[in-house]
């Protein structure tokens, strides 16, 4: 391997000559050999969008030349298109401000930009990082990543699942099943109503996530080192955010208080909480589906879900609710990520939070996992969900909680006695009512109709 010597204020360091980074990236590689987690591609691409916008804003204020701006923009667009991603190898577990990732971008953009221009016109700090600090670029890139990733990947998955459940509601209209509370039999409801609860969960989660993005749209651009905007032209934040907004079609704007923008990660905590809320709803939906599909002969078995793959290495023919299991594991991971994000966000000491790479990594993972898992659950499980009408009817007619509709007829005490009598003597509800002489058979058939117990 041929190397070259790069210099900085700490001295000289060898760098692989095939790489486009310089000394600060190399020092980070050597000093932080911690774990295997590297900075997510999504934050790198968001940084490239930010650097492109900052270059355009700097050119607007005559801080860099048109030629310099063109070179920076060219490289940043290449990175956003997925090129040169192997030039961003740094670990998550680095400086808490993400300075080394900011410098990784600055170094790579300057070297490739100079190669593009065929002359030395860019410097990592003096040109690519002009009017910026790692302290404001990392939180800005983090917010860009969150908003764009949620919009492009998570919300479409949620919408896809909602539309699938809507179809299932329509297909299963009129099917009456027994309800369950406390894992015990309850009064009847329509299968479509039960499904509508799942749909509404996702609709509420979507609204909550969209509400949280209101604060993510506030960017730290223009704050520079501690929030005072040193070495940054007045109005830079407005121009830069306007460019980012136009490129993403999202309403990004400057944070009105730059000191808040640097030290507080409340927006990240808020959006993470909304993601956790979605994860909780996904956990509930997936658990209900696998319980209702349990069996096939010794469980509840009221619905049938697709058989996607063999479920056991020792039990032939066994099929498991694997999509439910994958979604619930993702939900647990997102809940854990939210706890870590909350701890990290509490550590905004003085003018800066220094847990930002961790926050970026966990949020990226939570958004990605939820988007992928919800999509997988939708296409491999919900799409093929079918009612097991025979079992649904059997469970409905065997339920003792149908006695609830007799409260107005024979009273709560007698209804309760009939229910317990049926249970203890292994009788149907009808047999118990007749044995106790509370109603005639004709009266029982008149009053005990599951469809009349559903008023919504």
Secondary structure, DSSP 8 states (H G I E B T S, - for coil): --EEEEEETTEEEEEETT----HHHHHHHHH---SS-B--HHHHHHHHHHHHHHHHHHHHTTSS-HHHHHHHHHHHHHHHTTTTGGG---BSSS-TT-HHHHHHHHHHHHHHHHHHHTS----IIIIITTT--HHHHHHHHHHHHHHHHIIIIIHHHHHHHHHHHHHHHHHTTT-EEEEEETTEEEEEEEHHHHHHHHHHHHHHHHHHHHHHHHHHTEE-TT-TTTSS-TTS-TTHHHHHHHHHHHHHTS--EE-S-HHHHHH--HHHHHHHHHHHHHHHHHHHHHHHHHHHT--SSSS--SEE----S---SSSTT----HHHHHHHHHHHHHHHHHHHHHHHHT-EETTEES-HHHHHHHHHHHHHHHHHHHHHHHHHTGGG-EE-HHHHHHHHHH-GGGGGGGHHHH-HHHHHHHHHHHHHTT--HHHHHHHTTSS-HHHHHHH--GGGG---
